[in-house]
Amino acid sequence: MNKIQQFLSAVILIAALVTFSACKKTFDAPPGPGDVNIVANTSIQNLKSYHTIPGVYDLITQDVIISGIVVANDKSGNMYKQLFIQDTTGAIQLLVDAYSLYASYPVGRRVYVKCNGLTLTDSYSNMVLGYKAIVDGLPSIEGIPGAIVNDHLIGGSLNNPVEPLSVSINDLGTSLDNRYINALVKLDGYEFVAGDSSKTYGDTSSYKSTVNRLISLGCGSSLTTTVRTSGYANFAGIHVPTGNGSITAIYTIYRSSPTSSTTTKQLLLRDTEDVQFTNGRCGAPPPGTIVLLNEDFETQNATSTAPYNAVAINGWANISEVGARTYSAKIYSNNKYAYLTAFGATPAPAQVKTWLVTAGINMNNTTNETLSFATQQDYSSNGPAALKILISNDGSYTGTGNPWTANWTDITAQAALSPVSASNFPGYTPSGNIDISSFSGTVYIAFVYDGTNPGSSSTWEIDNIQVLGL
């Protein structure tokens, strides 16, 4: 090869390297996992307090530094160009215009964020930290450009412990300052609703749409939450589990506009390992048990608006002692249940006492019998009405006649009952397994609504009554 050929080859090689470098979309790796010479000077929750007006873009012009542990990244493909970090005060979503963030920022890595020059705003009401840009003539929040990521994100130590925050659905608020938004949370006792339990997490068609699947607290609860999955997630084609259990995910919300009054609570999965629905669905008896009674009211002629039909089950009694009201069959969110309230009963002040008594249950051929059910109490206008759980097996009640003339044992204290709430459908409370194995023969169980104290008018809803034995 002569000198001219050597020179041309060198030029071609350099040009190829320059072209490759120009097309590269990732960024240089951040500093190694050792200690870094930087200190956070504020918390994530304090940083979020800089942003108070929905829809406004708040440019940070001070030398604010936050620090947090990475709790979620883009590894599974369900979160695109996003990192979620949290400290002991709250969590925030970082938008980064780069791919394969998980390689440099794995879950458990501490990250320091120099916020000066970044913008804080709410995206669909989720607090995000990113870079303000003009897109199609309008302001927009975009990812931190890859060329300057290392100016703002400094990687610290690796393998820090990451534990989700155990919460109930009522803890997950929708205001901008809710400390659980963008945080890794854990909910227990959930299952995918019947309509979604046979589906895959996401859309595996060529459209790869992001889809929502609903989970509920089970046992007929109306408390549902959305599990949102991208069609590009590597688990989009996996079928959701059919059982009941715990789910760990990033909590986010969706509001179509800053002024919209409708808000959807959403969970973003990191991976299917975070869905531990390994228990039987709520209402499914454990293997080896004998079902002596299973009443979920799904066969009732229920309506969602008045006039309501009375609960009518073969062998059961639904009878009023005071006030001429009986238990009604209602339906809400595709779930049926028994319902009773003294609200509006006449003459005032309202006084209602009603018995819902099961058919006789033969307990001669089983052992270790337990009773369970779910209750929901709401709309207490003047005071809560009582719900009493009674059991009789001495032959004084045989399924006919007035039950209040018979002998009953009060087992209410053994049950966890719903607290009163001022809201509609606050969520069902499981009673727990009530030991009734000391009773034998034919037993009857009564659910007595007692609103005889003047003004005691709260609504009681009862569902998923089971008696199991071995």
Order of alpha helices (4+ residues) and beta strands (2+ residues): alpha-alpha-beta-beta-beta-beta-alpha-beta-beta-beta-beta-beta-alpha-beta-beta-beta-beta-beta-beta-beta-beta-beta-beta-beta-beta-beta-beta-beta-beta-beta-beta-beta-beta-beta-beta
